[in-house]
């Protein structure tokens, strides 16, 4: 019903307006008697074989929601009813900021893709904390953190430290986002020297805690093999807990959408089906370099249960969806989990 009826209606309106109106609708419906139970019966699928344990955290299933969807932790309890094993909020910055000018979110239906240049729009770390304090579900929540647009790169570590300290009591793990293409100069933090400095600052702060939280790094899909080698070296040097591979791409290669329309849309990060192959290549490369036990969360181009299986087979410890969730609807999570269970059952 989603793809035949609901999606065509949603895709007729501005993507960002649809996003916010959907949030409002879910918030209004969820308190009604029996609604959350209906959602859970429709979309949740549990089985012991789906459970995963990574960096001391037990995940009910390997399918998570990537950062960028619920930036401000506004509908965690509602999303938990849709079958996700974890939800990553953010990117959260120390202070709230409006992000880039609108329009800044675009669909490419021919490619099953999205281009966004949101620019870390969010309400700030304190607002996210206040919302997470009120949540009732026990779904695993990751805190994806970044720097404010006005913060120079040489002081970026201060923003990440602030977000870490602020969110520490209310999230289960942290992801350092240095790979968004929509904040000026942010990706320069992926260079070996500044990245090592940043990771060490946050990791050292984490070690002062009685119960340190897992620290992950989210990388870009546009890194060269040499840059990926540097990432591997840094991961080993600082003893990072895990990687998320990967963020959106600045590439426009191989799109079916007309070049004229793509040029009119302009800058931004591309997500969705065009990234399926590249994300698997990066995953296999990292798995080969880091060994079988190192936690890697794969995100990028997961549009079907088959895509998810491909990532698991290539070495993904967990997976995350975003654009696939938009195009395929909430049934995608259940479909992936059912296929994983059926494989185990033979």
HURA-V49712 format. One line per field, one symbol per residue. ss: DSSP state (H for helix, E for strand, - for the rest). phi: phi as a letter, one per 30 degrees, with the letter a starting at -180 (. if undefined). psi: psi as a letter, one per 30 degrees, with the letter a starting at -180 (. if undefined). A space follows every 50 residues. Layout:
ss: ???
phi: ???
psi: ???
//
This chain:
ss: -HHHHHHHHH----HHHHHHHHHHHHHHHH----HHHHHHHHH----HHH -EEE--EEE---EEE----------HHHHH-----EEEEEEE--EEE--- ----EEEEHHH-EEEE-----EEEHHHHHHHHH------EEEEEE----- --HHHHHHHHHHHHHHH-----EEEEE--------HHHHH-HHHHHHHHH HHHHHH-------EEEEEE-----HHHHHHHHHHHHHH---EEEE---E- --------HHHHHHH---EEEEHHHHHHHHHHHHHHHHHH----EEEEE- ----HHHHHHHHH----EEEE-HHHHHH--HHHHHHHHHHHHHHH-
phi: .dddbdeeddddceedddedddeddddddeddeiddddedddcdbcaedd dbbbhicccdadcccddjdcechdbedddddcjddabcdjdccecdbdid dddbbbcbedchbbcbbdihdadjdddddddddcdcdcddbccdbbcded ddedceeddddddddddedbbcabbccbbddcceiedddddedddddddd ddddddddddbecdccbcccdcddddddddeeddeddchddabcbaddcc dbdiddeeeddddddidkccbjedceddddddeddddddcidcddbccbk iccaddddddddddjddbbbbbdddddciddeddeddddddddddi
psi: eeefeeeeeefflkeeeeeeeeeeeeeeeefkkfeeeeeeeefkjkkeff kkkkhgkkkelgjlkllfeieghfheeeeffggkflkjlakklekkkfal klkgkkkieffhlkkkhehhklfleeeeeeeffflflgkkkkjjlallef klefgefeeeeeeeeefefflflkkjjggkggkkgeffffleeeeeeeee eeeeeeffkeikkkklkkllfgkleeeeeeeeeeeeefhlflkjjaallf kgkgkfkkeeeeeeebllkklaeffeeeeeeeeeeeeeeflffkkkkkkj gjfleeeeeeeeffgkellkldeeeeeflffeeeeeeeeeeeeef.
//
